[in-house]
Amino acid sequence: TVQLHPLIREFFGMKRSQMAEDEAMKRSFYLAIIAEADKAGNKPEQSLLKETNAVLPHLAEASKQFEAAGNEETLASCLAWLAFLYYFQGRYAEAEPRYAQALEIYQRQLGGDHPDVARSLNNLAFLYYFQGRYAEAEPRYVQALEIYQRQLGGDHPDVASSLNYLAEFYCSQGRYAEAEPRHMQALEIRQCQLGGDHPDVASSLNSLARLYYSQGRYAEAEPLYIKALELSDRVLGVAHSTTMTIRQNYAACLKAMVSAFNAASPMPLSRSLDP
């Protein structure tokens, strides 16, 4: 945990008439705060909540100072991180205006067709989705995907991620026929661009398997779960959270397969359910 409040008080005790070097120092200081938020964002979720409580007040102060200085480029990044941390804490009403302001800055500074605009659109879409505001989430997922495809090409890993977001959204709505081709396209892009041994490939395999599982297509889901689990075990390790999630999903699929078989057969099937 980083203790920065005394430094903040010291920096903002400076007079506005001080030398340019002091302003440069302030900027470096606040960029360091954003870096701490970035560092927190890459940690496992169980420790992230503690980190957000430590970082939030510093990011909030930093955003005020960047806004007062008219430094919009860094302000947008700061606002996006601040919004994410509020979102993570379930403080959606505080996250939304900051995501929206970051998006507006990116659109004004970079134009409406920039990857940073797409990223901001996805951020808002996630927020709306978790609030049950599906009609507002979907067009932003779609717009973000279209921007990535135009600006990065159809086979870029960021396109795969955006396809996956949209597919997961469709799955949550029971719109499986729309989700399946997007999950398949995301998997294909990741296999081609990242190689067959990348963790994102395991995630895509798991997502597609979960789609089939949700539709009761267990025979199609099982081999994908096996591939995903073998890959995640090898690349991330058996104790990694992604590996454990895939293992749990696979176990649920096996149980469903046994239940379906027993329901259709007079002779119950016994099978180990521990993949």
Backbone hydrogen bonds in HBPLUS format (Angstrom, degrees):
<---DONOR---> <-ACCEPTOR-->    atom                        ^
c    i                          cat <-CA-CA->   ^        H-A-AA   ^      H-
h    n   atom  resd res      DA  || num        DHA   H-A  angle D-A-AA Bond
n    s   type  num  typ     dist DA aas  dist angle  dist       angle   num
A0007-LEU N   A0004-LEU O   2.97 MM   3  5.31 119.5  2.34 109.1 124.4     1
A0008-ILE N   A0004-LEU O   3.00 MM   4  6.33 152.2  2.08 154.2 163.1     2
A0008-ILE N   A0005-HIS O   3.03 MM   3  4.97 115.0  2.47  94.6 110.8     3
A0009-ARG N   A0005-HIS O   3.00 MM   4  6.35 163.4  2.03 160.2 162.9     4
A0010-GLU N   A0006-PRO O   3.03 MM   4  6.27 152.5  2.11 142.4 150.2     5
A0011-PHE N   A0007-LEU O   2.84 MM   4  6.09 165.8  1.86 156.1 159.0     6
A0012-PHE N   A0008-ILE O   2.95 MM   4  6.15 167.2  1.97 158.6 161.5     7
A0013-GLY N   A0010-GLU O   3.24 MM   3  5.17 153.9  2.31  98.5 106.2     8
A0014-MET N   A0011-PHE O   3.20 MM   3  5.67 161.8  2.23 109.0 114.5     9
A0018-GLN N   A0015-LYS O   3.18 MM   3  5.75 163.7  2.21 120.2 120.8    10
A0022-ASP N   A0019-MET O   3.02 MM   3  5.62 137.6  2.21 112.3 122.0    11
A0023-GLU N   A0020-ALA O   3.04 MM   3  5.09 117.0  2.45  95.7 111.1    12
A0024-ALA N   A0020-ALA O   3.00 MM   4  6.37 157.1  2.05 154.0 160.2    13
A0025-MET N   A0021-GLU O   2.94 MM   4  6.18 149.2  2.04 141.8 150.6    14
A0026-LYS N   A0022-ASP O   2.90 MM   4  6.21 153.7  1.97 147.4 154.0    15
A0027-ARG N   A0023-GLU O   2.99 MM   4  6.28 160.7  2.02 149.2 154.0    16
A0028-SER N   A0024-ALA O   3.01 MM   4  6.29 160.9  2.05 148.8 153.3    17
A0029-PHE N   A0025-MET O   2.91 MM   4  6.13 150.9  2.00 146.3 154.9    18
A0030-TYR N   A0026-LYS O   2.97 MM   4  6.31 159.2  2.01 156.8 160.6    19
A0031-LEU N   A0027-ARG O   2.95 MM   4  6.18 153.0  2.03 149.7 157.8    20
A0032-ALA N   A0028-SER O   3.01 MM   4  6.21 141.5  2.17 138.6 148.5    21
A0032-ALA N   A0029-PHE O   3.15 MM   3  5.13 123.3  2.49  91.2 105.5    22
A0033-ILE N   A0029-PHE O   3.18 MM   4  6.60 139.9  2.35 137.2 147.8    23
A0034-ILE N   A0030-TYR O   3.07 MM   4  6.44 157.4  2.12 148.8 153.4    24
A0035-ALA N   A0031-LEU O   2.94 MM   4  6.22 149.8  2.04 141.3 150.1    25
A0036-GLU N   A0032-ALA O   2.97 MM   4  6.29 142.6  2.11 140.7 150.3    26
A0036-GLU N   A0033-ILE O   3.04 MM   3  5.06 120.4  2.41  93.6 108.6    27
A0037-ALA N   A0033-ILE O   3.05 MM   4  6.48 149.2  2.14 146.1 154.6    28
A0038-ASP N   A0034-ILE O   2.91 MM   4  6.25 153.8  1.98 148.5 156.0    29
A0039-LYS N   A0035-ALA O   2.86 MM   4  6.13 154.0  1.93 145.2 152.4    30
A0040-ALA N   A0036-GLU O   2.92 MM   4  6.18 157.1  1.97 146.9 152.8    31
A0041-GLY N   A0037-ALA O   2.92 MM   4  6.16 150.5  2.01 146.1 154.3    32
A0042-ASN N   A0039-LYS O   3.21 MM   3  5.46 149.9  2.30 103.7 112.2    33
A0043-LYS N   A0040-ALA O   3.12 MM   3  5.48 166.7  2.14 115.9 118.3    34
A0047-SER N   A0044-PRO O   3.12 MM   3  5.84 146.2  2.24 118.3 126.1    35
A0048-LEU N   A0044-PRO O   3.16 MM   4  6.26 130.1  2.43 140.6 153.8    36
A0048-LEU N   A0045-GLU O   3.08 MM   3  4.82 132.8  2.31  91.8 105.4    37
A0051-GLU N   A0047-SER O   3.29 MM   4  6.58 157.9  2.34 144.6 150.9    38
A0052-THR N   A0048-LEU O   2.77 MM   4  6.05 152.8  1.85 157.1 164.9    39
A0053-ASN N   A0049-LEU O   3.22 MM   4  6.48 156.3  2.28 146.3 151.0    40
A0054-ALA N   A0050-LYS O   3.34 MM   4  6.66 142.7  2.49 139.4 148.9    41
A0054-ALA N   A0051-GLU O   3.07 MM   3  5.15 125.1  2.38  96.0 110.3    42
A0055-VAL N   A0051-GLU O   2.91 MM   4  6.15 153.7  1.98 153.5 161.2    43
A0056-LEU N   A0052-THR O   2.85 MM   4  5.61 163.8  1.88 153.7 156.5    44
A0058-HIS N   A0055-VAL O   3.03 MM   3  5.51 124.7  2.35 114.0 128.1    45
A0059-LEU N   A0055-VAL O   3.05 MM   4  6.31 160.9  2.09 159.3 165.4    46
A0060-ALA N   A0056-LEU O   2.93 MM   4  6.12 161.4  1.96 159.0 164.6    47
A0061-GLU N   A0057-PRO O   3.07 MM   4  6.22 156.8  2.13 138.7 144.4    48
A0062-ALA N   A0058-HIS O   2.84 MM   4  6.03 157.4  1.89 147.3 154.5    49
A0063-SER N   A0059-LEU O   2.86 MM   4  6.05 158.1  1.91 151.5 156.1    50
A0064-LYS N   A0060-ALA O   3.30 MM   4  6.56 153.2  2.38 141.5 147.6    51
A0065-GLN N   A0061-GLU O   3.17 MM   4  6.47 155.5  2.23 148.0 154.3    52
A0066-PHE N   A0062-ALA O   2.91 MM   4  6.18 162.7  1.94 158.6 163.1    53
A0067-GLU N   A0063-SER O   2.97 MM   4  6.05 155.7  2.03 143.6 150.5    54
A0068-ALA N   A0064-LYS O   2.95 MM   4  6.13 157.5  2.00 144.3 150.5    55
A0069-ALA N   A0065-GLN O   2.97 MM   4  6.13 144.7  2.10 142.3 151.7    56
A0071-ASN N   A0066-PHE O   2.97 MM   5  5.16 149.8  2.06 156.7 156.2    57
A0070-GLY N   A0067-GLU O   3.11 MM   3  5.07 152.2  2.20  99.0 107.6    58
A0075-LEU N   A0071-ASN O   3.00 MM   4  6.05 150.2  2.09 145.7 155.1    59
A0076-ALA N   A0072-GLU O   2.92 MM   4  5.99 160.6  1.96 151.6 153.1    60
A0078-CYS N   A0074-THR O   2.96 MM   4  6.16 160.1  2.00 151.1 157.2    61
A0079-LEU N   A0075-LEU O   2.79 MM   4  5.98 161.1  1.83 156.9 161.7    62
A0080-ALA N   A0076-ALA O   2.96 MM   4  6.13 155.8  2.02 146.1 152.6    63
A0081-TRP N   A0077-SER O   3.11 MM   4  6.38 157.5  2.16 147.1 152.2    64
A0082-LEU N   A0078-CYS O   2.90 MM   4  6.12 160.4  1.94 149.5 155.8    65
A0083-ALA N   A0079-LEU O   2.79 MM   4  5.96 160.0  1.83 150.4 155.8    66
A0084-PHE N   A0080-ALA O   2.96 MM   4  6.16 154.8  2.02 141.5 148.6    67
A0085-LEU N   A0081-TRP O   3.00 MM   4  6.26 159.2  2.04 152.5 156.9    68
A0086-TYR N   A0082-LEU O   3.02 MM   4  6.31 155.4  2.08 147.7 154.6    69
A0087-TYR N   A0083-ALA O   2.79 MM   4  6.01 159.7  1.83 151.8 158.2    70
A0088-PHE N   A0084-PHE O   2.80 MM   4  6.05 156.2  1.85 149.0 155.5    71
A0089-GLN N   A0085-LEU O   3.17 MM   4  6.35 142.3  2.31 137.2 146.0    72
A0089-GLN N   A0086-TYR O   3.14 MM   3  5.16 125.0  2.46  95.1 109.0    73
A0091-ARG N   A0086-TYR O   2.80 MM   5  4.97 152.5  1.87 157.7 148.9    74
A0090-GLY N   A0087-TYR O   2.89 MM   3  5.00 157.8  1.94 107.2 114.0    75
A0094-GLU N   A0091-ARG O   3.12 MM   3  5.64 139.7  2.29 108.9 119.5    76
A0095-ALA N   A0091-ARG O   3.06 MM   4  6.34 142.2  2.21 143.1 154.6    77
A0096-GLU N   A0092-TYR O   2.98 MM   4  6.05 167.8  1.99 159.4 159.3    78
A0098-ARG N   A0095-ALA O   3.15 MM   3  5.51 126.0  2.46 108.1 122.0    79
A0099-TYR N   A0095-ALA O   2.99 MM   4  6.24 160.0  2.03 162.0 168.5    80
A0100-ALA N   A0096-GLU O   2.90 MM   4  6.08 165.4  1.92 158.5 163.0    81
A0101-GLN N   A0097-PRO O   2.92 MM   4  5.99 149.0  2.01 133.6 141.8    82
A0102-ALA N   A0098-ARG O   2.97 MM   4  6.11 160.1  2.01 145.4 150.7    83
A0103-LEU N   A0099-TYR O   2.96 MM   4  6.20 159.4  2.00 149.9 155.6    84
A0104-GLU N   A0100-ALA O   2.97 MM   4  6.20 158.9  2.02 145.7 151.4    85
A0105-ILE N   A0101-GLN O   2.99 MM   4  6.22 154.9  2.06 148.8 155.1    86
A0106-TYR N   A0102-ALA O   2.99 MM   4  6.26 168.6  2.01 154.1 156.8    87
A0107-GLN N   A0103-LEU O   2.91 MM   4  6.11 162.6  1.94 154.0 159.0    88
A0108-ARG N   A0104-GLU O   3.02 MM   4  6.14 155.9  2.08 142.6 149.0    89
A0109-GLN N   A0105-ILE O   2.80 MM   4  5.92 162.0  1.83 158.0 163.4    90
A0110-LEU N   A0106-TYR O   2.76 MM   4  5.43 159.1  1.80 146.3 152.4    91
A0111-GLY N   A0107-GLN O   2.98 MM   4  4.68 134.9  2.19 116.7 125.3    92
A0117-VAL N   A0114-HIS O   2.87 MM   3  5.22 130.8  2.11 109.3 123.0    93
A0118-ALA N   A0114-HIS O   3.12 MM   4  6.58 152.2  2.20 148.8 157.3    94
A0119-ARG N   A0115-PRO O   2.88 MM   4  6.20 155.4  1.94 149.5 156.0    95
A0120-SER N   A0116-ASP O   3.08 MM   4  6.25 154.1  2.15 137.8 144.2    96
A0121-LEU N   A0117-VAL O   2.89 MM   4  6.18 152.4  1.96 149.5 157.6    97
A0122-ASN N   A0118-ALA O   2.96 MM   4  6.26 158.0  2.01 151.4 156.7    98
A0123-ASN N   A0119-ARG O   2.99 MM   4  6.28 150.4  2.08 143.0 151.5    99
A0124-LEU N   A0120-SER O   3.05 MM   4  6.37 161.7  2.09 151.5 154.4   100
A0125-ALA N   A0121-LEU O   2.90 MM   4  6.12 156.1  1.95 147.7 155.3   101
A0126-PHE N   A0122-ASN O   2.89 MM   4  6.13 160.6  1.92 154.1 157.6   102
A0127-LEU N   A0123-ASN O   3.13 MM   4  6.42 162.0  2.16 148.1 152.7   103
A0128-TYR N   A0124-LEU O   2.90 MM   4  6.17 165.7  1.92 156.9 160.0   104
A0129-TYR N   A0125-ALA O   2.84 MM   4  6.01 158.0  1.89 150.7 157.5   105
A0130-PHE N   A0126-PHE O   3.00 MM   4  6.28 163.5  2.03 155.8 158.4   106
A0131-GLN N   A0128-TYR O   3.12 MM   3  5.09 140.6  2.28  96.7 108.3   107
A0133-ARG N   A0128-TYR O   2.77 MM   5  4.86 154.0  1.84 157.9 150.0   108
A0132-GLY N   A0129-TYR O   2.93 MM   3  5.10 160.0  1.97 108.7 114.6   109
A0136-GLU N   A0133-ARG O   3.14 MM   3  5.63 140.3  2.31 108.4 118.9   110
A0137-ALA N   A0133-ARG O   3.07 MM   4  6.32 142.1  2.22 143.8 155.3   111
A0138-GLU N   A0134-TYR O   3.08 MM   4  6.13 174.4  2.09 160.1 158.4   112
A0140-ARG N   A0137-ALA O   3.10 MM   3  5.52 128.7  2.38 110.7 124.1   113
A0141-TYR N   A0137-ALA O   3.08 MM   4  6.38 155.0  2.15 156.8 164.7   114
A0142-VAL N   A0138-GLU O   3.00 MM   4  6.25 164.5  2.02 159.6 163.8   115
A0143-GLN N   A0139-PRO O   2.90 MM   4  5.98 159.2  1.95 138.4 144.5   116
A0144-ALA N   A0140-ARG O   2.95 MM   4  6.00 161.6  1.99 144.8 150.0   117
A0145-LEU N   A0141-TYR O   3.08 MM   4  6.28 162.2  2.11 147.7 152.3   118
A0146-GLU N   A0142-VAL O   3.01 MM   4  6.28 161.0  2.04 152.2 157.2   119
A0147-ILE N   A0143-GLN O   3.02 MM   4  6.27 155.4  2.08 150.1 156.2   120
A0148-TYR N   A0144-ALA O   3.04 MM   4  6.32 169.9  2.05 156.8 158.8   121
A0149-GLN N   A0145-LEU O   2.95 MM   4  6.17 161.7  1.98 153.2 158.4   122
A0150-ARG N   A0146-GLU O   3.02 MM   4  6.20 158.1  2.07 146.0 151.4   123
A0151-GLN N   A0147-ILE O   2.89 MM   4  6.01 166.4  1.91 159.9 163.7   124
A0152-LEU N   A0148-TYR O   2.78 MM   4  5.41 157.2  1.83 146.8 152.7   125
A0153-GLY N   A0149-GLN O   3.12 MM   4  4.83 136.5  2.32 116.5 124.5   126
A0159-VAL N   A0156-HIS O   2.90 MM   3  5.21 129.9  2.15 107.8 121.6   127
A0160-ALA N   A0156-HIS O   3.14 MM   4  6.61 150.3  2.23 147.9 156.8   128
A0161-SER N   A0157-PRO O   2.98 MM   4  6.33 154.8  2.04 147.7 153.8   129
A0162-SER N   A0158-ASP O   3.01 MM   4  6.19 158.8  2.06 141.6 147.1   130
A0163-LEU N   A0159-VAL O   2.82 MM   4  6.06 155.5  1.88 151.3 158.4   131
A0164-ASN N   A0160-ALA O   2.91 MM   4  6.13 153.4  1.98 146.0 153.5   132
A0165-TYR N   A0161-SER O   2.93 MM   4  6.29 152.7  2.01 148.7 155.7   133
A0166-LEU N   A0162-SER O   3.09 MM   4  6.33 165.5  2.11 150.2 153.1   134
A0167-ALA N   A0163-LEU O   2.86 MM   4  6.05 158.5  1.90 149.7 156.5   135
A0168-GLU N   A0164-ASN O   2.87 MM   4  6.04 161.0  1.90 152.0 156.6   136
A0169-PHE N   A0165-TYR O   3.00 MM   4  6.24 149.4  2.09 143.0 151.8   137
A0170-TYR N   A0166-LEU O   2.95 MM   4  6.28 160.1  1.99 150.7 155.4   138
A0171-CYS N   A0167-ALA O   2.86 MM   4  6.15 155.9  1.91 150.2 157.5   139
A0172-SER N   A0168-GLU O   3.01 MM   4  6.23 156.6  2.07 145.4 150.8   140
A0173-GLN N   A0170-TYR O   3.05 MM   3  5.10 136.3  2.24  97.9 110.5   141
A0175-ARG N   A0170-TYR O   2.82 MM   5  4.92 154.9  1.89 155.7 148.0   142
A0174-GLY N   A0171-CYS O   2.91 MM   3  4.98 161.5  1.95 108.2 113.8   143
A0178-GLU N   A0175-ARG O   3.18 MM   3  5.67 139.4  2.35 107.9 118.3   144
A0179-ALA N   A0175-ARG O   3.11 MM   4  6.37 143.1  2.25 142.4 153.5   145
A0180-GLU N   A0176-TYR O   2.96 MM   4  5.98 169.0  1.97 159.0 158.5   146
A0182-ARG N   A0179-ALA O   3.12 MM   3  5.45 123.4  2.46 107.1 121.5   147
A0183-HIS N   A0179-ALA O   2.96 MM   4  6.22 156.6  2.02 160.2 167.9   148
A0184-MET N   A0180-GLU O   2.95 MM   4  6.17 162.1  1.99 157.1 162.4   149
A0185-GLN N   A0181-PRO O   2.94 MM   4  6.02 151.2  2.03 136.4 144.1   150
A0186-ALA N   A0182-ARG O   2.96 MM   4  6.08 159.4  2.00 144.5 150.1   151
A0187-LEU N   A0183-HIS O   2.99 MM   4  6.19 160.1  2.03 148.2 153.4   152
A0188-GLU N   A0184-MET O   2.99 MM   4  6.20 160.4  2.03 146.0 151.2   153
A0189-ILE N   A0185-GLN O   2.97 MM   4  6.20 163.8  2.00 152.9 156.7   154
A0190-ARG N   A0186-ALA O   3.03 MM   4  6.21 166.0  2.05 151.1 154.9   155
A0191-GLN N   A0187-LEU O   2.94 MM   4  6.14 159.9  1.98 153.0 158.5   156
A0192-CYS N   A0188-GLU O   3.01 MM   4  6.17 158.1  2.06 148.9 154.8   157
A0193-GLN N   A0189-ILE O   2.81 MM   4  5.87 165.2  1.83 157.8 162.1   158
A0194-LEU N   A0190-ARG O   2.83 MM   4  5.22 152.8  1.90 135.5 143.4   159
A0195-GLY N   A0191-GLN O   3.25 MM   4  4.85 134.4  2.47 108.9 117.9   160
A0201-VAL N   A0198-HIS O   2.94 MM   3  5.38 137.6  2.12 111.5 123.2   161
A0203-SER N   A0199-PRO O   3.01 MM   4  6.39 152.4  2.08 147.3 155.3   162
A0204-SER N   A0200-ASP O   2.95 MM   4  6.19 152.9  2.02 141.6 148.4   163
A0205-LEU N   A0201-VAL O   2.91 MM   4  6.16 160.6  1.94 152.0 157.2   164
A0206-ASN N   A0202-ALA O   2.93 MM   4  6.12 157.9  1.98 146.8 153.0   165
A0207-SER N   A0203-SER O   2.88 MM   4  6.11 152.7  1.95 144.6 152.4   166
A0208-LEU N   A0204-SER O   2.95 MM   4  6.17 164.7  1.97 154.0 157.0   167
A0209-ALA N   A0205-LEU O   2.92 MM   4  6.08 158.2  1.97 146.7 153.5   168
A0210-ARG N   A0206-ASN O   2.85 MM   4  6.03 154.9  1.91 146.5 153.6   169
A0211-LEU N   A0207-SER O   3.02 MM   4  6.28 145.8  2.14 141.6 150.7   170
A0212-TYR N   A0208-LEU O   3.09 MM   4  6.47 159.8  2.14 149.9 153.7   171
A0213-TYR N   A0209-ALA O   2.84 MM   4  6.09 159.5  1.88 151.8 158.4   172
A0214-SER N   A0210-ARG O   2.91 MM   4  6.07 154.6  1.98 144.5 150.5   173
A0215-GLN N   A0212-TYR O   3.07 MM   3  5.21 136.7  2.26  99.3 111.5   174
A0217-ARG N   A0212-TYR O   2.78 MM   5  4.86 155.3  1.84 155.0 146.6   175
A0216-GLY N   A0213-TYR O   2.94 MM   3  5.01 162.4  1.98 108.2 113.5   176
A0220-GLU N   A0217-ARG O   3.13 MM   3  5.65 139.0  2.31 109.3 120.0   177
A0221-ALA N   A0217-ARG O   3.06 MM   4  6.31 145.2  2.18 144.8 155.5   178
A0222-GLU N   A0218-TYR O   2.92 MM   4  5.95 167.1  1.94 158.9 159.1   179
A0224-LEU N   A0221-ALA O   3.13 MM   3  5.42 122.0  2.48 106.1 120.8   180
A0225-TYR N   A0221-ALA O   2.97 MM   4  6.24 155.4  2.03 158.1 166.1   181
A0226-ILE N   A0222-GLU O   2.97 MM   4  6.26 156.6  2.03 154.0 160.8   182
A0227-LYS N   A0223-PRO O   3.03 MM   4  6.25 162.8  2.06 143.7 147.5   183
A0228-ALA N   A0224-LEU O   2.89 MM   4  6.06 165.3  1.91 150.7 155.3   184
A0229-LEU N   A0225-TYR O   2.83 MM   4  5.94 160.9  1.86 150.5 155.7   185
A0230-GLU N   A0226-ILE O   2.94 MM   4  6.09 166.4  1.95 152.7 156.4   186
A0231-LEU N   A0227-LYS O   2.99 MM   4  6.10 161.7  2.02 149.3 154.5   187
A0232-SER N   A0228-ALA O   2.89 MM   4  6.02 165.5  1.91 149.6 154.1   188
A0233-ASP N   A0229-LEU O   2.84 MM   4  5.89 161.1  1.88 149.9 155.5   189
A0234-ARG N   A0230-GLU O   3.13 MM   4  6.21 154.4  2.20 139.0 145.6   190
A0235-VAL N   A0231-LEU O   2.87 MM   4  6.02 164.0  1.89 157.2 161.5   191
A0236-LEU N   A0232-SER O   2.83 MM   4  5.25 151.9  1.91 135.1 144.7   192
A0237-GLY N   A0232-SER O   3.10 MM   5  6.48 136.0  2.30 148.7 155.9   193
A0237-GLY N   A0233-ASP O   3.17 MM   4  4.53 126.9  2.47 100.9 114.2   194
A0240-HIS N   A0237-GLY O   3.32 MM   3  5.59 165.6  2.35 109.0 113.3   195
A0244-MET N   A0240-HIS O   2.93 MM   4  6.24 161.5  1.97 157.9 163.6   196
A0245-THR N   A0241-SER O   2.96 MM   4  6.14 151.5  2.04 143.7 151.2   197
A0246-ILE N   A0242-THR O   2.99 MM   4  6.28 163.1  2.02 152.7 156.7   198
A0247-ARG N   A0243-THR O   2.90 MM   4  6.13 160.1  1.94 150.7 156.7   199
A0248-GLN N   A0244-MET O   2.96 MM   4  6.16 156.3  2.01 145.1 151.1   200
A0249-ASN N   A0245-THR O   2.94 MM   4  6.22 157.3  1.99 149.6 156.1   201
A0250-TYR N   A0246-ILE O   2.85 MM   4  6.08 159.5  1.89 153.5 159.1   202
A0251-ALA N   A0247-ARG O   2.92 MM   4  6.14 158.2  1.97 148.3 154.2   203
A0252-ALA N   A0248-GLN O   3.00 MM   4  6.26 156.7  2.06 147.1 153.0   204
A0253-CYS N   A0249-ASN O   2.99 MM   4  6.28 148.8  2.09 144.3 153.1   205
A0254-LEU N   A0250-TYR O   2.92 MM   4  6.26 157.8  1.96 153.3 158.8   206
A0255-LYS N   A0251-ALA O   2.99 MM   4  6.24 161.4  2.02 151.5 156.3   207
A0256-ALA N   A0252-ALA O   3.00 MM   4  6.19 155.4  2.06 143.0 149.8   208
A0257-MET N   A0253-CYS O   2.88 MM   4  6.15 152.6  1.96 149.2 157.1   209
A0258-VAL N   A0254-LEU O   2.98 MM   4  6.26 160.5  2.01 152.1 156.5   210
A0259-SER N   A0255-LYS O   2.92 MM   4  6.15 163.3  1.95 150.3 155.2   211
A0260-ALA N   A0256-ALA O   2.86 MM   4  6.02 159.2  1.91 147.6 153.4   212
A0261-PHE N   A0257-MET O   2.94 MM   4  6.14 156.8  1.99 147.1 153.5   213
A0262-ASN N   A0258-VAL O   2.87 MM   4  6.07 166.9  1.89 155.9 159.3   214
A0263-ALA N   A0259-SER O   2.94 MM   4  6.06 148.1  2.04 144.2 152.8   215
A0264-ALA N   A0260-ALA O   3.26 MM   4  6.41 135.5  2.47 135.7 146.0   216
A0264-ALA N   A0261-PHE O   3.08 MM   3  5.24 132.2  2.32  98.4 111.3   217
A0265-SER N   A0261-PHE O   2.92 MM   4  5.98 119.2  2.30 143.6 160.3   218
